[in-house]
Amino acid sequence: MTTGDGVAIVGAGIVGTALAFRLAERGEAVTLFDAGAPGTLGPSRGNAGHIAASDIFPLSHPGITLEALGMLANPNGPLKIDPRYLPTLAPWLATFLRTGSGERFEAATRAISLLCDGTVAATERLFADAGIANCLRRVPALYVYDSAGSLDAAGAGWRRKAAAGHPSTPVNQDQLRELEPALSHAFAGGVLSHHWGQVSDPKAVVDGLYEAARGHGAGFRQARVEAIVPSETGVAVRAEGRDQRFARVVVAAGVRSGDFAARLGEKLPVTAEGGYNVTYPSPFIAVNHPLVFADHGMVSTSLRPGLRIGGWAEYAGPDAPFRPAYHDRIARIAKRFFPRLDPRDQIRWAGRRPSMPDSTPVISRSSVDPRLFYATGHGHYGLTWSARTAEIMTALMEGDEAAAAPFSIRRFNR
């Protein structure tokens, strides 16, 4: 084989397609690889459509251990762990818990803030350049709380977000009813988070970015990648028995990214976090804001395909079967949230998010080969951080190592 040329991106979800567009726009010869059509196999097509710029804290936080035990004890709680998977999950879980306090929490918050600051503007730039500006609108998110106690307990976090440049406005029960008449009157109040955006359809965003990348010459090979093999003459991407050689390769393969890293001799502790949602194409109610049900680990958004309600975090392994009973529970909870919701014609979806124990993605050059890169581990925030990830990765690939330093894979390979 001759010396490799161009860039391969393994994974055609929201992160992979955003990066493919930005690189192709700069004149790079880009080839995307995925076992399915862009945006179909991972969580990109089934997310809530939020651009959550104010979510600057890692999921692990002070007091998370007691909270997690309470959630696990509640059948309708947002956290599920398969006991059979616990021995495999234990090292990841230990790092997750250590992230919840002290300097580890602060370091994760600083890194996440670098992604969140300006992410709505970055998404607007990306979408405008790709010709899909009509897929995005700026709109505040409305966090709703079951009780005055839980609303008060959240106050410190909201004050810290405001100090970091992410303002919010408290909403009392009467104002909540004015903002969202379809909501149950049982909620005690809420908070409007102003640094937020919403897309019209997550799958349409991936399709638009892919088509924009193709318009700049990017290619796509629908095949399951079996191995990435560096050599003196380039980096081979082996897919279905056929090698194709490139100058550089980016792994953006979601929950499978850790497998590629392990074969290459480095540690990437990404785990599969299952999520579930139900979409109602004809809900017969109006929802005006992206909604976050803070005490339930659930969200709701009015999208082009319908009213989508879901969330949760299930740790059971990348190949575990999804549980239809969880969809049933979400549908029952949705009816409590929205008493006038028409429950007919439900579209049920489940997918696995690539989650890091410190809630911070890896946007990084490989620690073992400078021609290899990673853009993975975005957890719940693949859509939110995709534009900033593409900016950081293009800067890194052009030689700006400092731009990606907080997201380096070396933090796990020291």
C-alpha positions in Angstrom: 0.0 0.0 0.0 1.1 3.6 -0.6 1.4 6.1 2.2 -2.0 7.0 3.6 -3.7 10.2 2.7 -6.7 12.1 4.2 -8.6 11.7 7.4 -10.9 8.8 8.5 -13.5 9.4 11.1 -14.8 6.2 12.7 -18.4 7.0 13.8 -21.0 9.0 11.9 -23.1 10.4 14.8 -23.5 14.0 15.7 -19.9 14.4 16.8 -18.4 12.6 13.7 -20.6 14.4 11.2 -19.9 17.8 12.7 -16.2 17.2 12.6 -16.4 15.8 9.1 -18.0 19.0 7.9 -15.5 21.3 9.6 -12.5 19.3 8.2 -13.9 18.9 4.7 -14.7 22.6 4.7 -11.0 23.3 5.3 -10.1 21.2 2.3 -9.3 17.9 4.1 -10.1 14.6 2.3 -12.5 13.0 4.8 -14.0 9.6 4.9 -16.7 8.7 7.4 -17.1 5.1 8.6 -20.2 3.6 10.3 -22.0 0.3 10.4 -25.3 2.2 9.8 -26.4 5.3 7.9 -25.3 8.5 9.6 -27.0 9.1 12.9 -29.0 5.9 13.0 -27.2 3.4 15.3 -26.1 5.6 18.2 -27.9 8.0 20.5 -27.7 11.0 18.0 -31.1 10.4 16.5 -33.0 9.8 19.8 -31.8 12.6 22.0 -33.9 15.4 23.5 -32.7 18.1 21.1 -31.3 20.4 23.8 -28.3 22.7 23.6 -27.6 22.8 27.3 -25.1 25.5 27.7 -25.6 26.1 31.4 -24.9 22.5 32.4 -21.4 23.1 33.6 -21.1 20.5 36.4 -20.1 16.9 36.2 -22.9 14.4 37.0 -21.0 13.3 40.1 -21.2 15.9 42.8 -21.1 16.2 46.6 -23.7 13.9 48.1 -24.1 11.8 45.0 -23.6 8.5 46.9 -26.7 8.9 49.0 -28.7 10.3 46.1 -27.7 7.3 44.0 -28.8 4.8 46.6 -32.2 6.6 46.8 -32.6 6.5 43.0 -31.7 2.8 42.9 -34.3 2.0 45.5 -37.0 3.8 43.6 -38.5 1.7 40.7 -39.3 5.0 38.9 -35.9 6.5 39.8 -33.6 7.7 37.0 -30.7 5.4 37.8 -30.6 1.7 37.0 -27.6 -0.7 37.4 -27.7 -4.3 36.5 -26.2 -6.2 39.4 -24.5 -8.6 37.0 -22.7 -5.7 35.4 -21.5 -4.2 38.6 -18.1 -6.0 38.8 -17.3 -4.7 35.3 -18.5 -1.2 36.1 -16.8 -1.0 39.5 -13.5 0.8 38.3 -15.5 3.3 36.3 -17.9 3.8 39.2 -15.0 4.4 41.6 -13.6 7.2 39.4 -17.1 8.6 39.0 -17.6 8.8 42.8 -14.1 10.4 43.3 -15.0 13.1 40.8 -17.8 14.3 43.1 -15.7 16.3 45.4 -12.6 18.5 45.9 -10.2 19.3 43.1 -11.5 16.5 40.8 -15.0 18.1 40.8 -13.5 21.6 40.2 -11.2 20.3 37.4 -14.2 18.6 35.7 -16.3 21.8 36.1 -13.5 23.9 34.5 -13.2 21.5 31.5 -16.9 21.3 31.0 -17.3 25.0 31.2 -14.8 25.4 28.3 -17.3 23.4 26.2 -20.4 25.1 27.5 -19.2 28.7 27.3 -20.3 30.0 23.9 -21.7 26.6 22.8 -25.0 28.1 21.6 -23.1 30.6 19.5 -20.8 27.9 18.2 -23.8 25.7 17.2 -25.3 28.7 15.4 -22.1 29.1 13.5 -21.9 25.5 12.6 -25.5 25.2 11.5 -25.3 28.5 9.5 -22.1 27.3 7.7 -23.7 23.9 7.0 -26.9 25.5 5.6 -29.2 24.2 8.4 -29.6 27.4 10.5 -33.4 26.8 10.5 -32.9 23.7 12.7 -31.9 25.7 15.8 -33.6 28.3 17.9 -32.5 30.0 21.1 -35.0 29.4 23.9 -34.7 29.2 27.7 -35.0 25.8 29.4 -37.4 25.5 32.2 -36.3 23.3 35.1 -39.3 22.2 37.2 -39.2 21.0 40.8 -41.6 18.8 42.8 -41.3 20.7 46.1 -40.1 23.9 47.6 -37.4 22.0 49.4 -35.9 20.6 46.2 -36.1 24.0 44.6 -34.3 25.6 47.6 -31.6 22.9 47.6 -30.9 23.6 43.9 -30.3 27.3 44.7 -26.6 27.1 45.3 -26.0 25.4 42.0 -28.0 28.1 40.2 -26.1 30.9 41.9 -22.8 29.4 41.0 -23.9 29.0 37.3 -24.9 32.7 37.3 -21.5 33.7 38.7 -20.0 31.7 35.8 -22.0 33.7 33.3 -25.1 31.5 32.9 -28.0 33.6 34.2 -31.3 32.2 35.3 -34.7 33.4 36.6 -36.7 31.8 39.4 -40.3 30.9 38.6 -43.1 30.5 41.1 -46.0 28.2 40.8 -48.3 30.7 39.2 -45.7 31.8 36.7 -45.0 28.1 35.9 -48.7 27.6 35.0 -48.5 30.7 32.7 -45.3 29.5 31.0 -46.5 25.9 30.5 -50.3 25.5 30.9 -50.1 21.8 30.0 -48.0 20.9 33.0 -49.4 19.3 36.1 -50.2 21.8 38.8 -48.4 19.6 41.3 -45.0 21.2 40.6 -43.9 23.7 43.2 -41.9 26.0 41.0 -39.0 26.2 38.6 -36.0 28.0 37.1 -35.6 29.5 33.6 -32.1 28.9 32.4 -31.4 31.4 29.7 -28.3 30.1 28.0 -30.0 27.3 26.1 -31.1 26.3 22.6 -33.2 23.7 21.0 -33.1 21.9 17.6 -36.2 20.9 15.6 -35.1 17.3 15.0 -31.8 15.7 16.1 -31.8 13.3 13.2 -32.3 16.1 10.7 -29.3 17.8 12.2 -27.0 14.8 11.6 -28.4 14.5 8.1 -27.8 18.1 7.4 -24.2 18.0 8.6 -23.5 14.9 6.6 -24.9 16.4 3.4 -22.9 19.6 4.0 -19.7 17.5 4.5 -20.5 15.6 1.3 -20.9 18.9 -0.5 -17.3 19.6 0.4 -16.1 16.2 -0.9 -16.4 14.0 2.2 -17.0 10.3 1.5 -18.9 7.7 3.5 -18.4 4.0 3.8 -21.1 2.0 5.5 -19.2 -0.9 7.0 -18.4 -2.1 10.5 -14.8 -1.1 11.5 -13.0 -4.1 12.9 -9.6 -2.6 13.6 -7.4 0.5 13.3 -3.8 -0.5 12.4 -1.0 2.0 12.5 2.1 1.4 10.4 5.0 3.3 8.9 3.0 4.1 5.7 -0.2 5.4 7.4 -3.1 4.2 9.5 -5.2 1.4 8.1 -8.9 1.3 8.9 -10.0 -2.3 8.5 -13.7 -2.7 7.8 -15.3 -6.0 6.7 -12.0 -7.5 5.7 -10.8 -4.5 3.6 -8.1 -2.1 4.6 -8.1 1.5 3.6 -5.1 3.6 4.6 -5.2 7.2 5.8 -2.7 9.8 7.1 -4.8 10.4 10.3 -7.8 8.6 12.0 -10.3 10.1 14.5 -12.2 7.6 16.7 -15.7 9.0 17.3 -17.3 5.7 17.8 -19.3 6.3 20.9 -19.6 3.4 23.3 -17.3 1.3 21.1 -14.4 3.8 21.3 -12.9 2.2 24.3 -12.5 -1.1 22.5 -10.5 0.6 19.8 -8.3 2.4 22.4 -7.7 -0.9 24.3 -6.5 -2.7 21.1 -4.2 0.3 20.4 -2.7 0.0 24.0 -4.3 2.8 25.8 -7.0 3.3 28.4 -10.2 5.1 27.5 -12.8 4.4 30.3 -16.0 5.1 28.3 -19.0 3.1 29.4 -22.4 2.5 27.8 -25.2 4.5 29.6 -28.6 3.4 28.4 -31.4 6.0 27.9 -35.0 5.7 27.1 -37.7 8.0 25.6 -41.2 8.0 24.3 -42.3 10.4 21.5 -45.9 11.4 21.0 -46.5 12.5 17.3 -49.9 13.9 18.2 -49.8 14.9 21.9 -52.7 17.4 21.6 -50.9 19.7 24.1 -48.5 22.6 23.6 -45.1 22.6 25.3 -43.3 25.9 24.9 -39.8 25.3 26.4 -37.3 22.5 26.7 -38.3 21.1 30.1 -36.0 19.4 32.7 -37.8 17.5 35.5 -35.1 18.0 38.0 -36.3 15.5 40.6 -36.8 12.8 38.1 -33.8 12.7 35.8 -36.1 13.3 32.8 -36.6 15.9 30.1 -39.2 16.8 27.6 -39.1 18.7 24.3 -41.5 19.6 21.6 -39.7 18.4 18.4 -40.8 18.1 14.8 -41.4 14.4 15.3 -43.6 15.1 18.3 -43.4 15.6 22.1 -40.4 13.6 23.3 -40.2 12.6 27.0 -37.4 10.5 28.5 -34.1 10.3 30.2 -32.7 7.9 32.8 -29.3 6.3 33.1 -29.0 2.5 32.8 -25.7 0.7 33.3 -25.9 -2.8 32.0 -23.2 -3.1 29.3 -23.1 -2.2 25.6 -24.8 -5.4 24.5 -27.5 -5.8 27.1 -31.1 -6.0 25.9 -33.2 -2.9 26.5 -36.2 -3.2 28.8 -39.7 -2.5 27.5 -40.9 -2.1 31.1 -38.9 1.1 31.3 -40.8 2.6 28.4 -44.0 1.7 30.2 -42.9 3.5 33.3 -41.8 6.6 31.4 -45.2 6.7 29.6 -47.0 6.5 33.0 -44.8 9.3 34.4 -45.4 11.4 31.3 -49.1 11.2 31.9 -48.6 12.5 35.4 -46.5 15.4 34.1 -49.0 16.2 31.4 -52.5 15.2 32.5 -54.1 16.1 29.1 -51.4 14.3 27.1 -52.9 12.0 24.4 -51.0 8.7 24.9 -51.8 7.1 21.6 -49.3 6.5 18.7 -46.2 6.3 20.9 -42.8 6.0 19.3 -40.4 4.2 21.7 -36.7 4.5 21.5 -33.6 3.4 23.5 -30.0 4.0 23.0 -26.6 4.0 24.7 -24.7 7.2 25.5 -20.8 7.1 25.6 -20.2 8.3 29.2 -17.0 9.1 31.0 -16.6 8.8 34.7 -15.6 12.5 35.1 -18.4 13.6 32.6 -15.7 15.2 30.5 -15.3 13.9 26.9 -12.0 12.9 25.4 -11.0 15.3 22.6 -7.5 14.3 22.2 -4.5 13.1 20.2 -3.7 9.5 21.1 -1.0 8.9 23.7 0.5 6.1 21.6 0.5 7.4 18.0 0.3 11.1 17.0 -1.7 10.2 13.9 -4.6 8.9 16.0 -7.2 11.1 17.7 -10.3 10.6 19.8 -13.6 12.6 20.0 -15.8 10.6 22.2 -17.4 10.2 25.7 -19.9 13.1 25.5 -22.5 11.3 27.5 -25.8 13.3 27.6 -24.2 16.2 25.7 -23.2 15.0 22.2 -25.5 17.5 20.5 -24.7 20.3 23.0 -20.9 20.0 22.6 -20.6 18.8 19.0 -19.9 22.3 17.6 -17.3 23.1 20.2 -15.8 19.6 19.8 -15.4 20.2 16.1 -13.7 23.6 16.7 -11.3 22.1 19.3 -10.4 19.1 17.3 -9.7 21.0 14.1 -7.5 23.3 16.1 -5.7 20.3 17.6 -5.2 18.7 14.2 -3.7 21.9 13.0 -1.2 21.8 15.8 -2.8 23.7 18.7 -2.2 21.2 21.5 -3.2 23.6 24.2 -6.8 23.9 22.8 -7.5 20.3 23.8 -5.3 19.9 26.9 -8.2 19.7 29.4 -9.8 16.9 27.4 -6.6 14.8 26.9 -6.7 11.0 27.1 -3.4 11.2 29.0 -5.4 11.9 32.2 -6.2 8.2 32.1 -2.8 7.0 30.9 -0.3 8.4 33.3 
